[in-house]
């Protein structure tokens, strides 16, 4: 009427199963794990990355947002390196030309810092933004690659129906002679409204 189970033999069977699994895992671990996959023995496992035939350092400088906004007055998108106070003042005036009085120009030490601006250009609604993801310096630290993302609203996002022109101005140490830009597009997801 009742099914009987031989508990000691069941426990022995489980113990042998675990023991054999442990032996197999130990053998796999000891036989071929050299720590870094994808490298030959003669390759250096550094964390530099080849980009445009120039080795970039793994140490990314700290990036600080100098200014950002949704209503810049530039209709065309642009990625710029701002090299001095005069260029910065000109860009600042252009970004705020629709305002009676432009906000105070942020203070930046151009002898020590590199300043970049990424302007998304005119967008049909709100919900768009742009941000700097990462700055990578070359080995000599005289050139930089600026990686940024342009974010657009997803289908379910509630947005203002006003035209916007998002921008970000960021700075980082040290001052570099040359910079390149690499952008990606992201779509922000929003839960369906009820």
C-alpha positions as CSV (number, residue, x, y, z in Angstrom):
1,X,0.0,0.0,0.0
2,X,2.8,2.5,0.8
3,X,5.9,3.0,-1.3
4,X,9.0,2.3,0.7
5,X,12.3,4.0,0.0
6,X,15.6,2.8,1.1
7,X,16.9,6.1,2.6
8,X,20.5,5.0,3.2
9,X,21.0,4.0,-0.5
10,X,19.3,7.2,-1.6
11,X,21.7,9.3,0.5
12,X,24.7,7.2,-0.8
13,X,23.5,7.9,-4.4
14,X,23.3,11.7,-3.8
15,X,26.7,11.7,-2.1
16,X,28.3,9.9,-5.0
17,X,26.6,12.3,-7.5
18,X,27.9,15.4,-5.6
19,X,31.4,13.9,-5.2
20,X,31.6,13.1,-9.0
21,X,30.5,16.6,-9.8
22,X,33.1,18.1,-7.5
23,X,35.8,16.0,-9.1
24,X,34.8,17.0,-12.6
25,X,34.7,20.7,-11.7
26,X,38.1,20.4,-10.0
27,X,39.7,18.9,-13.1
28,X,38.2,21.6,-15.3
29,X,39.6,24.3,-13.0
30,X,43.1,22.8,-12.8
31,X,43.6,22.0,-16.5
32,X,43.1,25.1,-18.5
33,X,42.2,28.2,-16.8
34,X,44.9,30.8,-17.4
35,X,42.9,33.7,-16.0
36,X,42.2,35.7,-19.2
37,X,40.1,34.3,-22.0
38,X,40.8,35.1,-25.6
39,X,44.5,35.9,-25.1
40,X,47.5,33.9,-26.5
41,X,50.4,33.3,-24.1
42,X,52.5,36.0,-26.0
43,X,49.8,38.7,-25.7
44,X,49.8,41.4,-22.9
45,X,46.5,41.3,-21.0
46,X,46.4,45.1,-20.6
47,X,43.1,47.0,-20.5
48,X,43.9,49.3,-23.3
49,X,41.7,49.3,-26.3
50,X,42.6,50.0,-30.0
51,X,40.5,52.8,-31.4
52,X,41.4,54.3,-34.7
53,X,44.9,52.8,-34.5
54,X,45.6,54.6,-31.3
55,X,45.9,52.9,-28.0
56,X,43.7,54.4,-25.3
57,X,44.5,54.4,-21.6
58,X,42.2,52.4,-19.3
59,X,42.2,55.2,-16.7
60,X,39.3,57.4,-17.7
61,X,39.5,61.0,-16.4
62,X,36.7,62.3,-14.2
63,X,34.1,64.2,-16.3
64,X,32.2,67.1,-14.7
65,X,29.0,68.6,-16.2
66,X,29.6,72.3,-16.6
67,X,26.0,72.9,-17.9
68,X,23.1,71.0,-19.4
69,X,19.7,71.9,-20.6
70,X,16.7,71.1,-22.7
71,X,16.1,74.4,-24.4
72,X,19.3,75.4,-26.1
73,X,18.7,77.7,-29.0
74,X,20.8,75.8,-31.6
75,X,18.8,74.0,-34.1
76,X,21.6,71.9,-35.6
77,X,23.3,69.1,-33.7
78,X,27.0,69.5,-33.0
79,X,29.9,68.0,-31.1
80,X,32.5,70.6,-30.2
81,X,35.8,71.1,-28.3
82,X,35.8,74.5,-26.7
83,X,39.4,75.7,-26.4
84,X,39.1,79.1,-24.7
85,X,36.9,81.5,-22.8
86,X,36.0,83.5,-26.0
87,X,34.7,80.3,-27.8
88,X,32.8,79.4,-24.6
89,X,31.2,82.8,-24.3
90,X,30.1,82.7,-28.0
91,X,28.6,79.2,-27.6
92,X,26.9,80.3,-24.4
93,X,25.3,83.3,-26.1
94,X,24.1,81.1,-29.0
95,X,22.6,78.5,-26.6
96,X,20.7,81.2,-24.7
97,X,19.8,83.7,-27.5
98,X,16.1,83.1,-26.9
99,X,16.3,84.5,-23.4
100,X,16.3,88.1,-22.5
101,X,19.2,87.6,-20.1
102,X,21.5,84.6,-20.5
103,X,22.5,82.8,-17.3
104,X,25.9,83.6,-15.9
105,X,28.7,81.9,-17.9
106,X,30.2,79.0,-15.8
107,X,33.8,79.5,-14.7
108,X,36.3,77.1,-16.3
109,X,40.1,77.0,-16.1
110,X,41.0,76.4,-19.8
111,X,44.7,76.1,-19.0
112,X,43.9,72.9,-17.0
113,X,40.7,71.5,-18.5
114,X,39.3,70.4,-21.8
115,X,35.7,71.5,-22.4
116,X,33.4,69.7,-24.8
117,X,29.8,70.5,-25.9
118,X,27.4,68.1,-27.4
119,X,24.2,69.6,-28.8
120,X,21.5,67.3,-29.9
121,X,19.7,69.9,-32.1
122,X,16.0,70.5,-32.5
123,X,13.7,67.7,-31.3
124,X,10.0,67.7,-31.8
125,X,9.0,67.2,-28.2
126,X,10.4,66.9,-24.7
127,X,11.9,63.7,-23.3
128,X,15.2,63.9,-25.2
129,X,18.5,64.3,-23.5
130,X,22.2,63.9,-24.1
131,X,25.0,63.0,-21.7
132,X,28.7,62.1,-21.7
133,X,29.3,58.4,-20.9
134,X,33.0,58.3,-20.9
135,X,36.2,60.1,-21.9
136,X,39.3,58.0,-22.9
137,X,42.8,59.5,-23.2
138,X,45.5,58.2,-25.5
139,X,48.7,57.0,-23.9
140,X,50.4,60.4,-24.3
141,X,47.3,62.1,-22.8
142,X,47.2,64.7,-25.6
143,X,44.1,63.3,-27.4
144,X,40.8,62.1,-26.1
145,X,37.8,60.1,-27.4
146,X,34.5,61.4,-26.0
147,X,31.7,58.8,-25.9
148,X,28.2,60.1,-25.4
149,X,24.6,59.0,-25.7
150,X,21.6,60.7,-27.2
151,X,18.5,59.6,-25.4
152,X,15.0,59.7,-26.9
153,X,11.7,59.0,-25.2
154,X,10.0,55.6,-25.7
155,X,6.4,55.2,-27.0
156,X,4.8,55.2,-23.6
157,X,6.7,58.2,-22.2
158,X,4.7,61.4,-21.3
159,X,6.5,64.4,-22.9
160,X,6.0,68.1,-23.3
161,X,4.8,69.0,-26.8
162,X,7.3,71.9,-27.0
163,X,10.3,71.8,-29.3
164,X,13.5,71.2,-27.4
165,X,17.2,71.3,-28.2
166,X,19.1,69.3,-25.5
167,X,22.7,70.0,-24.8
168,X,25.5,69.1,-22.4
169,X,28.8,70.9,-21.7
170,X,31.4,68.9,-19.8
171,X,35.0,69.3,-18.7
172,X,37.8,67.0,-17.8
173,X,41.5,67.0,-16.9
174,X,43.9,67.3,-18.7
175,X,43.8,69.8,-21.5
176,X,44.2,67.9,-24.8
177,X,45.1,69.0,-28.3
178,X,42.8,66.7,-30.2
179,X,39.4,65.0,-29.5
180,X,37.1,62.7,-31.4
181,X,33.4,62.0,-30.6
182,X,31.5,58.7,-30.7
183,X,27.8,58.8,-30.1
184,X,25.1,56.2,-29.5
185,X,21.4,56.4,-29.5
186,X,19.3,55.1,-26.6
187,X,15.5,54.9,-26.2
188,X,14.2,55.5,-22.6
189,X,11.5,53.1,-21.8
190,X,8.5,54.1,-19.7
191,X,5.7,51.9,-18.3
192,X,2.4,52.1,-20.0
193,X,0.1,54.7,-18.5
194,X,-3.1,53.4,-16.9
